[in-house]
Amino acid sequence: PDTEAVWRRKTPMGPGRHASRLAAEDAILQTAFHVVVNQFGQAPLRGMMDLAVLARAHRIDWGAVSERARAWRLRTATWLVLDTANRLIGLPGCEAALSGLRPGRTRRAALRTFMTPLALLSGRDLTHPSRRHAFMLALVDHPRDGARLIGRTLWPEAWWIAARYGRPVSHIGHLWGLVRRGSV
């Protein structure tokens, strides 16, 4: 199929004018990624509601959601958000996607130490560095992605260091800052 038709939909904006928007499946993935990358910390219930509204307002191809999540290495993260939203609110028709994305029993148990529907409703804070890093590592789909995450945390690109500190800082200075703040 035409890639443009699969990934985007045209929305009428008036006579002869259209705007591109994400397909509903991509909006599901974008919303799930946004919730998880913010460690369920920035209005997570709003993200859950957005998923429920999308699932009810559009005919979602859950197979495409599952397939893209795997291809984009977001399988575990997508599963956690969709499973949590489904348990809290209900996402019609998502069961097949959940079973296709579900990580193994050990990984699920590890993820549940960080996030459950009850933890979300009680406002559990995953943004503290000691929890945030472990949580993000638990979400990676492939071991090499976990190694890359650790490596880029400890030894990021020079442009990122300059943007983070607002001035040039050596890699050793960055590492010392992590240690000093208790982020390692």
TANOR-V583976 format. One record per backbone hydrogen bond with DSSP energy under -1.0 kcal/mol. CO is the residue of the C=O (numbers start at 0). NH is the residue of the N-H. Records with the same first field share a line. If there is no record, write none. Layout:
CO: NH ; NH
This chain:
1: 5
2: 6
3: 7
6: 22
8: 20
10: 18
13: 16
16: 12
18: 10
20: 8
22: 26
23: 27
24: 28
25: 29
26: 30
27: 31
28: 32
29: 33
30: 34
31: 35
32: 36
33: 37
34: 39
35: 38
37: 40
42: 46
43: 47
44: 48
45: 49
46: 50
47: 51
48: 52
49: 53
50: 54
51: 55
52: 56
53: 57
57: 59
59: 61
60: 64
61: 65
62: 66
63: 67
64: 68
65: 69
66: 70
67: 71
68: 73
69: 72
73: 77
74: 78
75: 79
76: 80
77: 81
78: 82
79: 83
80: 84
81: 85
82: 86
83: 87
84: 88 ; 89
90: 93
93: 97
94: 98
95: 99
96: 100
97: 101
103: 107
104: 108
105: 109
106: 110
107: 111
110: 113 ; 114
115: 119
116: 120
117: 121
118: 123
119: 122
127: 130 ; 131
128: 132
130: 134
131: 135
132: 136
133: 137
141: 144 ; 145
142: 146
143: 147
144: 148
145: 149
146: 150
147: 151
148: 152
149: 153
150: 154
156: 160
157: 161
158: 162
159: 163
160: 164
161: 165
169: 173
170: 174
171: 175
172: 176
173: 177
174: 178
175: 179
176: 180
177: 182
